Amino acid sequence: MTPEEIADDVARPRAPGFTLDPFQELNGRGLAAIHRLYLRDLSAVGALMGDIRAGLRQPGELAPAVRGMPMAQNLRLFGTACGASCRAITTHHQIEDFHLYPQLEVQGNEVLNAVLFRLRQEHRGLEHLIEVLAEAADALATDPSPARFDACAERFAALDRAVRSHFRYEEDEIGPAIGYYGVRV
């Protein structure tokens, strides 16, 4: 999936509405807390890119930073884009794909299951975008030209937009279902 396809709200199915009590609402927000950790990492890479553009840091510093993000590390180690939120959690998307989503799928809600199918597709698209950015950062390290930096910046911006859009969609669409069905995140 391209960044535009990932962020295409028209193509994204919507989950059914759920009436939640306060505890269910709180439980459904656990996913958003985990997502904030990854957004912090993305923001740090964005700040580094700004420092490089301003001449405060060297272009060669970008590749290790990108490849050092938990998202990228776990892509290499586990074959999934988003990695562990802590050592106790093996990988974020693997947990979603193999633990969280199946717990929701067994509820038999076809509308919700369409959302889960779409989210899995988006996970694969995000994995690709992370690898494309890492490759661009590697190329920048070997040739720190303005053109290579611009290519890196473009790929980072695409990944950043796609991840933020994906997280919003996931939180909005399955957060309530997580709370409603009492699934632990």
N, CA and C of each residue as an Amber inpcrd file, in Angstrom:
protein
   555
   0.8430000  -1.1840000   0.0000000   0.0000000   0.0000000   0.0000000
   0.8840000   1.2430000   0.0000000   0.4690000   2.2200000  -0.7520000
   1.1670000   3.4990000  -0.7620000   0.7370000   4.3130000   0.4570000
   1.4760000   5.3730000   0.7900000   1.0400000   6.2240000   1.9030000
  -0.3710000   6.7750000   1.6790000  -0.6740000   7.1040000   0.4290000
  -2.0000000   7.6440000   0.1170000  -3.0800000   6.5810000   0.3020000
  -2.7730000   5.3450000  -0.0750000  -3.7460000   4.2630000   0.1100000
  -3.9650000   3.9700000   1.5890000  -2.8930000   4.0240000   2.3620000
  -3.0370000   3.7910000   3.7990000  -3.9520000   4.8430000   4.4130000
  -3.7800000   6.0960000   4.0180000  -4.5300000   7.2020000   4.6230000
  -5.8670000   7.4810000   3.9450000  -6.2980000   6.6330000   3.0290000
  -7.5420000   6.8500000   2.2830000  -8.7490000   6.5270000   3.1620000
  -9.3020000   7.5520000   3.8020000 -10.4340000   7.3500000   4.7010000
 -11.6680000   6.8110000   3.9910000 -11.8230000   7.1140000   2.7270000
 -12.9850000   6.6260000   1.9770000 -12.9210000   5.1050000   1.8250000
 -11.7220000   4.5670000   1.6400000 -11.5590000   3.1210000   1.4390000
 -11.5820000   2.3340000   2.7500000 -11.4780000   3.0230000   3.8560000
 -11.4300000   2.3450000   5.1490000 -12.8380000   2.0100000   5.6330000
 -13.0790000   0.7250000   5.9150000 -14.3830000   0.3870000   6.4920000
 -14.4890000   0.9470000   7.9100000 -15.6900000   1.1240000   8.3670000
 -15.9420000   1.6590000   9.7020000 -16.5140000   0.5720000  10.5990000
 -16.0950000   0.5960000  11.8480000 -16.5930000  -0.3610000  12.8330000
 -17.9820000   0.0690000  13.2910000 -18.7350000  -0.8730000  13.8190000
 -20.0440000  -0.5020000  14.3680000 -19.8610000   0.3280000  15.6370000
 -20.8830000   1.0390000  16.0200000 -20.8420000   1.8000000  17.2650000
 -21.0540000   0.8800000  18.4570000 -20.4210000   1.1900000  19.5610000
 -20.5700000   0.4190000  20.7910000 -20.9250000   1.3830000  21.9120000
 -21.8530000   0.9850000  22.7690000 -22.1650000   1.7510000  23.9640000
 -21.2740000   1.2120000  25.0800000 -20.4470000   2.0940000  25.6380000
 -19.4360000   1.6700000  26.6030000 -19.6580000   2.2920000  27.9670000
 -19.3520000   1.5270000  29.0080000 -19.3160000   2.1130000  30.3420000
 -17.9200000   2.7290000  30.5290000 -17.6960000   3.5060000  31.5880000
 -16.3950000   4.1760000  31.7560000 -15.2020000   3.2180000  31.7840000
 -15.3460000   2.0520000  32.3990000 -14.2420000   1.0920000  32.4380000
 -13.9280000   0.5790000  31.0360000 -14.9530000   0.2940000  30.2530000
 -14.7370000  -0.1700000  28.8850000 -14.0510000   0.9060000  28.0490000
 -14.4490000   2.1530000  28.2410000 -13.7980000   3.2520000  27.5160000
 -12.3130000   3.3230000  27.8600000 -12.0090000   3.2320000  29.1360000
 -10.6180000   3.2870000  29.5860000  -9.8180000   2.1210000  29.0080000
 -10.3680000   0.9290000  29.0420000  -9.6900000  -0.2450000  28.4970000
  -9.4240000  -0.0670000  27.0060000 -10.3530000   0.5260000  26.2990000
 -10.1920000   0.7450000  24.8670000  -9.1110000   1.7500000  24.5190000
  -8.7070000   2.5610000  25.4810000  -7.6720000   3.5740000  25.2260000
  -6.2480000   3.0440000  25.3980000  -6.0940000   1.8130000  25.8220000
  -4.7620000   1.2420000  26.0180000  -3.9420000   1.2230000  24.7450000
  -4.5940000   0.9590000  23.6340000  -3.9030000   0.9290000  22.3510000
  -3.3160000   2.3010000  22.0260000  -4.0570000   3.3530000  22.3160000
  -3.5750000   4.7120000  22.0430000  -2.3200000   5.0210000  22.8600000
  -2.2560000   4.5290000  24.0840000  -1.0690000   4.7680000  24.9140000
   0.1680000   4.1260000  24.2930000   0.0160000   2.9290000  23.7630000
   1.1370000   2.2600000  23.1040000   1.5410000   3.0290000  21.8520000
   0.5570000   3.4760000  21.0990000   0.8560000   4.2320000  19.8760000
   1.6560000   5.4880000  20.1720000   1.4030000   6.1460000  21.3050000
   2.1180000   7.3730000  21.6350000   3.6270000   7.1270000  21.7220000
   4.0280000   5.9390000  22.1490000   5.4560000   5.6160000  22.2240000
   6.0920000   5.6510000  20.8400000   5.4030000   5.1150000  19.8530000
   5.9390000   5.0950000  18.4940000   5.9320000   6.4850000  17.8760000
   4.9310000   7.2670000  18.1910000   4.8840000   8.6320000  17.6640000
   6.0230000   9.4630000  18.2430000   6.3970000   9.1910000  19.4730000
   7.5460000   9.8780000  20.0780000   8.8180000   9.5690000  19.2900000
   9.0030000   8.3060000  18.9070000  10.1790000   7.9250000  18.1150000
  10.1790000   8.6190000  16.7610000   9.0260000   8.6540000  16.1150000
   8.9400000   9.3320000  14.8200000   9.2550000  10.8130000  14.9630000
   8.7530000  11.4270000  16.0120000   9.0220000  12.8510000  16.2320000
  10.5080000  13.1050000  16.4470000  11.1900000  12.1960000  17.1260000
  12.6320000  12.3510000  17.3460000  13.3940000  12.2850000  16.0260000
  13.0010000  11.3800000  15.1350000  13.6500000  11.3050000  13.8240000
  13.3520000  12.5740000  13.0300000  12.1290000  13.0660000  13.1140000
  11.7860000  14.3190000  12.4340000  12.6130000  15.4860000  12.9440000
  12.8330000  15.5460000  14.2550000  13.6630000  16.6120000  14.8290000
  15.1080000  16.4890000  14.3530000  15.6160000  15.2670000  14.2800000
  16.9710000  15.0510000  13.7730000  17.0730000  15.5210000  12.3280000
  16.0680000  15.2300000  11.5270000  16.0910000  15.6850000  10.1310000
  16.1020000  17.2110000  10.0600000  15.3560000  17.8520000  10.9430000
  15.3810000  19.3080000  10.9900000  16.7520000  19.8400000  11.3620000
  17.4140000  19.1780000  12.3080000  18.7710000  19.5740000  12.6960000
  19.7580000  19.3840000  11.5470000  19.6030000  18.2980000  10.7920000
  20.4840000  18.0620000   9.6430000  20.2710000  19.1480000   8.6010000
  19.0150000  19.4550000   8.3230000  18.7030000  20.5010000   7.3340000
  19.3010000  21.8400000   7.7640000  19.3020000  22.1160000   9.0720000
  19.8310000  23.3800000   9.5980000  21.3540000  23.3650000   9.7340000
  21.9790000  22.2290000   9.4450000  23.4300000  22.1350000   9.5430000
  23.9440000  21.8630000  10.9410000  23.0600000  21.5280000  11.8630000
  23.4520000  21.2770000  13.2440000  23.9140000  19.8420000  13.4830000
  23.5060000  18.9290000  12.6240000  23.8780000  17.5160000  12.7190000
  24.3090000  17.0420000  11.3420000  24.9760000  15.9050000  11.2990000
  25.5060000  15.3600000  10.0500000  24.5160000  14.3790000   9.4170000
  24.4240000  14.3610000   8.0760000  23.5140000  13.4310000   7.4020000
  23.7640000  11.9720000   7.7610000  25.0070000  11.6190000   8.0460000
  25.3200000  10.2390000   8.4020000  24.6700000   9.7720000   9.6930000
  24.1520000  10.6980000  10.4890000  23.5010000  10.3340000  11.7470000
  22.0810000   9.8200000  11.5410000  21.5250000  10.0650000  10.3550000
  20.1260000   9.7060000  10.1290000  19.9120000   8.2020000  10.0180000
  20.7480000   7.5170000   9.2370000  20.5360000   6.0750000   9.0350000
  20.5320000   5.3040000  10.3580000  21.5150000   5.5240000  11.2460000
  21.4560000   4.7990000  12.5230000  20.2090000   5.1580000  13.3410000
  19.7680000   6.4060000  13.2610000  18.5700000   6.8010000  14.0060000
  17.3310000   6.1050000  13.4560000  17.2120000   6.0550000  12.1240000
  16.0520000   5.3990000  11.5110000  16.0930000   3.9030000  11.7990000
  17.2430000   3.2970000  11.5870000  17.3530000   1.8470000  11.8110000
  17.2920000   1.5060000  13.3030000  17.5190000   2.4900000  14.1650000
  17.4520000   2.2650000  15.6010000  16.0680000   2.4410000  16.1980000
  15.1230000   2.9910000  15.4180000  13.7600000   3.1280000  15.9280000
  13.2230000   1.7380000  16.2610000  12.4750000   1.5890000  17.3440000
  11.8850000   0.2830000  17.6300000  11.1050000  -0.2830000  16.4390000
  10.4470000   0.5900000  15.6800000   9.7110000   0.1070000  14.5110000
  10.6420000  -0.5950000  13.5370000  11.7780000   0.0240000  13.2470000
  12.7090000  -0.5410000  12.2650000  13.4510000  -1.7450000  12.8370000
  13.8480000  -1.6810000  14.0960000  14.5490000  -2.8120000  14.7120000
  13.6920000  -4.0640000  14.6610000  12.4330000  -3.9160000  14.9720000
  11.5730000  -5.0810000  15.0130000  11.1600000  -5.5530000  13.6320000
  11.2290000  -4.6710000  12.6420000  11.0340000  -5.1130000  11.2610000
  12.1300000  -6.1160000  10.9180000  13.3650000  -5.7820000  11.2810000
  14.4850000  -6.6900000  10.9980000  14.4140000  -7.9520000  11.8460000
  14.1320000  -7.7880000  13.1260000  14.1850000  -8.9290000  14.0380000
  12.9940000  -9.8640000  13.9210000  11.8110000  -9.2690000  13.7290000
  10.5990000 -10.0720000  13.8160000   9.7480000 -10.0490000  12.5510000
  10.1190000  -9.2340000  11.5560000   9.3450000  -9.1850000  10.3290000
   8.0710000  -8.3760000  10.4330000   8.0220000  -7.4480000  11.3810000
   6.8510000  -6.5950000  11.5030000   7.3010000  -5.1660000  11.7530000
   6.5280000  -4.2150000  11.2940000   6.9580000  -2.8280000  11.3280000
   7.0500000  -2.2530000  12.7320000   6.0150000  -2.3560000  13.5020000
   6.0280000  -1.7450000  14.8270000   6.4960000  -2.7670000  15.8390000
   7.4200000  -2.3570000  16.6540000   8.0440000  -3.3000000  17.5540000
   7.5160000  -3.2580000  18.9610000   8.3190000  -3.7130000  19.8700000
   7.9090000  -3.8670000  21.2570000   7.7000000  -2.5260000  21.9290000
   6.6530000  -2.4140000  22.7140000   6.4900000  -1.2190000  23.5340000
   7.3170000  -1.3750000  24.7930000   7.6630000  -2.5620000  25.1210000
   8.6160000  -2.8580000  26.1890000   9.0770000  -4.2930000  25.9840000
  10.0440000  -4.7300000  26.7900000  10.5710000  -6.0940000  26.6090000
   9.4930000  -7.1550000  26.8130000   8.5000000  -6.8800000  27.6140000
   7.4580000  -7.8680000  27.8970000   6.5470000  -8.1100000  26.6910000
   6.5310000  -7.1660000  25.7790000   5.6910000  -7.3060000  24.5860000
   6.6100000  -7.6010000  23.4130000   6.4070000  -8.6820000  22.7240000
   7.3450000  -9.0530000  21.6620000   7.3040000  -8.0790000  20.5040000
   6.1820000  -7.8850000  19.9080000   6.0690000  -6.8860000  18.8460000
   4.6490000  -6.3590000  18.8150000   4.5350000  -5.1000000  18.4960000
   3.2380000  -4.4310000  18.5090000   2.2870000  -4.9860000  17.4500000
   2.6630000  -4.9890000  16.2340000   1.7460000  -5.4640000  15.1920000
   1.5500000  -6.9680000  15.2380000   2.5520000  -7.7080000  15.6460000
   2.3350000  -9.1440000  15.8010000   1.3030000  -9.4020000  16.8810000
   1.3540000  -8.6470000  17.9380000   0.3540000  -8.8050000  18.9920000
  -1.0210000  -8.4480000  18.4460000  -1.0820000  -7.3730000  17.6850000
  -2.3710000  -7.0160000  17.0940000  -2.8390000  -8.1010000  16.1360000
  -1.9530000  -8.4840000  15.2200000  -2.3270000  -9.4440000  14.1790000
  -2.6360000 -10.8330000  14.7300000  -1.8780000 -11.2800000  15.7310000
  -1.9990000 -12.6650000  16.1810000  -2.6610000 -12.8350000  17.5430000
  -2.8890000 -11.7550000  18.2660000  -3.5140000 -11.8580000  19.5840000
  -4.7510000 -10.9640000  19.6890000  -4.5470000  -9.6880000  19.4680000
  -5.6400000  -8.7370000  19.6400000  -6.7380000  -8.9360000  18.5970000
  -6.3680000  -8.9090000  17.3400000  -7.3750000  -9.0150000  16.2810000
  -8.1550000 -10.3230000  16.3400000  -7.5000000 -11.4790000  16.5530000
  -8.2820000 -12.7150000  16.6470000  -9.3070000 -12.6890000  17.7850000
  -8.9670000 -12.0320000  18.9020000  -9.9340000 -11.9370000  19.9980000
 -11.1550000 -11.1230000  19.5890000 -10.9430000 -10.1700000  18.7170000
 -12.0710000  -9.3860000  18.2160000 -12.8070000 -10.1390000  17.1090000
 -12.0610000 -10.8410000  16.2600000 -12.6770000 -11.5600000  15.1360000
 -13.6380000 -12.6510000  15.6010000 -13.3200000 -13.3220000  16.6970000
 -14.1820000 -14.4120000  17.1610000 -15.5320000 -13.9170000  17.6660000
 -15.6870000 -12.6230000  17.7990000 -16.9750000 -12.0770000  18.2190000
 -18.0130000 -12.2010000  17.1070000 -17.5410000 -12.4840000  15.8840000
 -18.4530000 -12.7130000  14.7670000 -19.0780000 -11.4550000  14.1890000
 -18.4790000 -10.3070000  14.4390000 -19.0110000  -9.0470000  13.9210000
 -18.3690000  -8.7840000  12.5590000 -19.1020000  -9.0530000  11.4860000
 -18.5430000  -8.9450000  10.1370000 -18.0760000  -7.5340000   9.8010000
 -18.7760000  -6.5300000  10.2900000 -18.3860000  -5.1450000  10.0170000
 -17.0390000  -4.8510000  10.6810000 -16.8870000  -5.2600000  11.9180000
 -15.6160000  -5.0840000  12.6270000 -14.5110000  -5.9010000  11.9610000
 -14.8300000  -7.1070000  11.5180000 -13.8200000  -7.9490000  10.8720000
 -13.2950000  -7.3240000   9.5860000 -14.1220000  -6.5780000   8.8740000
 -13.6500000  -5.8680000   7.6730000 -12.6240000  -4.8050000   8.0550000
 -12.8340000  -4.1460000   9.1830000 -11.8700000  -3.1570000   9.6810000
 -10.5480000  -3.8490000  10.0170000 -10.6150000  -4.9840000  10.6710000
  -9.3990000  -5.7150000  11.0510000  -8.6240000  -6.1780000   9.8220000
  -9.3190000  -6.6020000   8.7900000  -8.6610000  -6.9930000   7.5410000
  -7.9140000  -5.8020000   6.9530000  -8.5670000  -4.6540000   6.9340000
  -7.9430000  -3.4410000   6.4010000  -6.7140000  -3.0540000   7.2370000
  -6.8180000  -3.1450000   8.5500000  -5.6890000  -2.7910000   9.4110000
  -4.4840000  -3.6900000   9.1480000  -4.7220000  -4.9620000   8.9120000
  -3.6070000  -5.8630000   8.5770000  -2.9510000  -5.4460000   7.2640000
  -3.7480000  -5.0440000   6.2910000  -3.1830000  -4.5560000   5.0310000
  -2.3240000  -3.3230000   5.2840000  -2.8080000  -2.4220000   6.1120000
  -2.0510000  -1.2150000   6.4270000  -0.7410000  -1.5620000   7.1380000
  -0.7460000  -2.5600000   8.0000000   0.5010000  -2.9730000   8.6570000
   1.5550000  -3.3340000   7.6240000   1.1800000  -4.0930000   6.6170000
   2.1400000  -4.4750000   5.5690000   2.6310000  -3.2380000   4.8160000
   1.7460000  -2.3000000   4.5410000   2.1520000  -1.0660000   3.8690000
   3.1140000  -0.2480000   4.7060000   2.8850000  -0.1740000   6.0060000
   3.7870000   0.5660000   6.8930000   5.1510000  -0.1000000   6.9680000
   5.1810000  -1.4190000   6.9920000   6.4620000  -2.1270000   6.9880000
   7.2880000  -1.7180000   5.7730000   6.6360000  -1.6650000   4.6310000
   7.3320000  -1.2820000   3.3980000   7.8580000   0.1530000   3.4890000
   7.0530000   1.0710000   3.9930000   7.4700000   2.4720000   4.0950000
   8.6630000   2.6380000   5.0340000   8.7010000   1.8810000   6.1060000
   9.8430000   1.9490000   7.0230000  11.1050000   1.4760000   6.3220000
  11.0010000   0.3940000   5.5830000  12.1800000  -0.1250000   4.8840000
  12.6470000   0.8530000   3.8050000  11.7140000   1.4820000   3.0920000
  12.0750000   2.4700000   2.0660000  12.8070000   3.6510000   2.7000000
  12.3340000   4.1150000   3.8450000  13.0080000   5.2080000   4.5440000
  14.3960000   4.7720000   5.0040000  14.5100000   3.5800000   5.5490000
  15.8180000   3.1010000   6.0100000  16.8060000   3.0190000   4.8510000
  16.3550000   2.5600000   3.6980000  17.2340000   2.4920000   2.5230000
  17.6590000   3.8920000   2.0750000  16.7290000   4.8460000   2.1050000
  17.0700000   6.2200000   1.7300000  18.0660000   6.8200000   2.7210000
  17.9100000   6.5000000   3.9970000  18.8520000   6.9950000   5.0090000
  20.2330000   6.3770000   4.8140000  20.2800000   5.1040000   4.4420000
  21.5660000   4.4640000   4.1410000  22.2350000   5.1490000   2.9540000
  21.4590000   5.4460000   1.9130000  22.0060000   6.1170000   0.7280000
  22.5180000   7.5080000   1.0910000  21.8050000   8.2030000   1.9610000
  22.2350000   9.5280000   2.4050000  23.5610000   9.4420000   3.1600000
  23.7400000   8.3870000   3.9380000  24.9870000   8.2330000   4.6950000
  26.1860000   8.0730000   3.7600000  25.9920000   7.4160000   2.6180000
  27.1050000   7.2240000   1.6790000  27.3020000   8.4200000   0.7570000
  26.2480000   9.1910000   0.5370000  26.3220000  10.3800000  -0.3290000
  25.4390000  11.4650000   0.2770000  26.0010000  12.2810000   1.1950000
  25.1980000  13.2790000   1.8970000  24.8740000  14.5150000   1.0470000
  24.3130000  14.2870000  -0.1110000  23.9730000  15.3920000  -1.0110000
  22.5980000  15.9560000  -0.6610000  22.3420000  17.2140000  -1.0590000
  21.0150000  17.7900000  -0.8270000  19.8980000  16.9590000  -1.4690000
  20.1450000  16.4010000  -2.6380000  19.1140000  15.5960000  -3.3110000
  18.7850000  14.3440000  -2.4980000  19.8080000  13.7010000  -1.9530000
  19.5690000  12.5030000  -1.1310000  18.8330000  12.8770000   0.1570000
  19.2030000  14.0300000   0.7350000  18.5050000  14.4590000   1.9430000
  17.0420000  14.7360000   1.6310000  16.7810000  15.4260000   0.5250000
  15.3970000  15.7160000   0.1470000  14.5990000  14.4340000  -0.0690000
  15.2300000  13.4260000  -0.6860000  14.5530000  12.1400000  -0.8850000
  14.2210000  11.4960000   0.4620000  15.1620000  11.5890000   1.3850000
  14.9390000  11.0570000   2.7320000  13.7970000  11.8000000   3.4240000
  13.8330000  13.1040000   3.3350000  12.8010000  13.9170000   3.9800000
  11.4240000  13.5930000   3.4120000  11.3580000  13.3840000   2.1150000
  10.0870000  13.0400000   1.4690000   9.5730000  11.6860000   1.9740000
  10.4580000  10.7180000   2.0670000  10.0580000   9.3850000   2.5360000
   9.6590000   9.4130000   4.0150000  10.3890000  10.2110000   4.7980000
  10.0210000  10.3270000   6.2080000   8.6420000  10.9620000   6.3480000
   8.3980000  12.0290000   5.6060000   7.0980000  12.7050000   5.6910000
   5.9700000  11.7520000   5.3050000   6.1970000  10.9340000   4.2840000
   5.1770000   9.9720000   3.8560000   4.9140000   8.9410000   4.9540000
   5.9820000   8.4280000   5.5570000   5.8270000   7.4590000   6.6390000
   5.1180000   8.0930000   7.8300000   5.5330000   9.2850000   8.2010000
   4.9460000   9.9710000   9.3460000   3.4420000  10.1750000   9.1480000
   3.0600000  10.6540000   7.9750000   1.6270000  10.8510000   7.6860000
   0.8690000   9.5280000   7.7400000   1.4440000   8.4970000   7.1370000
   0.7680000   7.1980000   7.0810000   0.6140000   6.5890000   8.4760000
   1.6670000   6.6550000   9.2880000   1.5990000   6.0850000  10.6370000
   0.5660000   6.8210000  11.4750000   0.5910000   8.1420000  11.4330000
  -0.3690000   8.9160000  12.2310000  -1.8010000   8.6350000  11.7910000
  -2.0100000   8.5470000  10.4970000  -3.3410000   8.2400000   9.9790000
  -3.7730000   6.8340000  10.3990000  -2.8630000   5.8840000  10.2800000
  -3.1560000   4.4980000  10.6640000  -3.5150000   4.4130000  12.1470000
  -2.7130000   5.0510000  12.9850000  -2.9820000   4.9960000  14.4180000
  -4.3370000   5.6120000  14.7470000  -4.6490000   6.7570000  14.1510000
  -5.9580000   7.3870000  14.4040000  -7.0880000   6.4440000  14.0030000
  -6.9670000   5.8820000  12.8120000  -7.9970000   4.9640000  12.3120000
  -8.1430000   3.7640000  13.2430000  -7.0340000   3.1660000  13.6020000
  -7.0710000   1.9800000  14.4560000  -7.6890000   2.3050000  15.8150000
  -7.2520000   3.4070000  16.4170000  -7.7830000   3.7930000  17.7240000
  -9.2740000   4.1000000  17.6530000  -9.6800000   4.8390000  16.6240000
 -11.0900000   5.2110000  16.4870000 -11.9830000   4.0060000  16.2190000
 -11.5010000   3.0910000  15.3890000 -12.3580000   1.9980000  14.9450000
 -12.3420000   0.7780000  15.8550000 -11.1950000   0.4240000  16.4180000
 -11.2060000  -0.7810000  17.2560000 -11.0430000  -0.4880000  18.7410000
 -10.6680000   0.7400000  19.0980000 -10.5820000   1.0810000  20.5200000
 -11.8800000   0.7870000  21.2550000 -13.0190000   1.2710000  20.7440000
 -14.2830000   0.9560000  21.4200000 -14.5810000  -0.5470000  21.4690000
 -14.2510000  -1.2700000  20.4160000 -14.4990000  -2.7200000  20.4020000
 -13.6350000  -3.4270000  21.4430000 -12.4000000  -2.9640000  21.6020000
 -11.5160000  -3.5390000  22.6210000 -12.1650000  -3.3960000  23.9960000
 -12.6660000  -2.2040000  24.2790000 -13.3340000  -1.9800000  25.5560000
 -14.6160000  -2.7800000  25.6900000 -15.4320000  -2.7770000  24.6600000
 -16.7340000  -3.4500000  24.6860000 -16.5860000  -4.9470000  24.9420000
 -15.6410000  -5.5720000  24.2400000 -15.4610000  -7.0180000  24.3690000
 -14.5080000  -7.3990000  25.5040000 -13.9580000  -6.4160000  26.2110000
 -13.0950000  -6.6920000  27.3570000 -11.7580000  -7.3060000  26.9920000
 -11.2510000  -6.9570000  25.8200000  -9.9580000  -7.4710000  25.3810000
  -8.8700000  -6.6540000  26.0650000  -7.8970000  -7.3330000  26.6370000
  -6.8000000  -6.6460000  27.3160000  -5.7030000  -6.3030000  26.3230000
  -5.2240000  -5.0710000  26.3970000  -4.1450000  -4.6230000  25.5160000
  -2.8570000  -4.6180000  26.3090000
